[in-house]
Amino acid sequence: MAKNENPKQNTPKENTAKPKVHKDLQGFDIAIDTFGEIKSNMNIEKINEFLNKNVDDKKLAEREDYDEMKKGKKKKG
């Protein structure tokens, strides 16, 4: 005797509520398509700028000159 499988049991539920975000990232939306590509509605440069400004780099924190690097962030040209 075969078990009756309910296809709805195995599908993940979609979360329709939007999470709280930083004011600089208002409207930011990111998703992964069926090919595994990341799709975003925000320019990657703007995201990187936000991360550089608001997130400490744990790998660089051990360096003696890390505080100087954070203060004088200059773009290489």
N, C-alpha and C positions, 0 to 999 in steps of 0.2 A: 504494500500500500504506500503510495507516494504522499509526501507531506505537501500540503497547500502552502506555497510561499507567497507572502505578501510583498510585492515589489516596493511598496512605500516604506517598509521597515528598514531596508538597506540604504535608502537615499538620505544624505545629510540634510538637516533642516537649514534653511537659509535664514540668516539673521538680518532683519530689515532695519534694525536700529543703527544709527550712525554713532561711532565713538566720539568722545570729546577729544578735540585736537588743539594744538597750539594756535594762537591767532595768526601766525605767519603761514600756517599750513591749512587755513580754511579752504574748503572745497577740494582738498587733495583726495584723490581716489586712485587706488592701485588694484590690479587684478592680474591673474595668470590665465592666459588663454589655453585652449586645448592642445597647443603645440608646446606649452611650457614657457612661452615668451611673456615677459613682464610688460603689462600695458599700464600706462599712467597718464593722467590728464595734466601733469605738471612737468615742466622742463627739468631734466636731470641736473642741470647747472644750478637751478634754484634750490633743489633738494640738497645738493652737496654744500652749497653756501650756508643753508640752515644748519646742517649737521656740523660743519666746521665751527660755526658760531656757538652752538648750544651743547655739543657733546665732546667730552674729553676723550682723547685718543689714549687708550690704556697701554698700547705698545710704546708710545713715546713718553709716557709719564715718568719712566725710570731715567730718562736722560737729564743731565744736569742743566742743560740749556732749554728745557721744555717751557718754563715760565716766560723766557724771552721770546721763544717762538710763538707762543700764544698772543703776546702783546703786539708784536710787530709782524703780523701775518702779511706777507707781501707775495703777490702773484708773480710767478716766474714768467718772463716774456720771451 
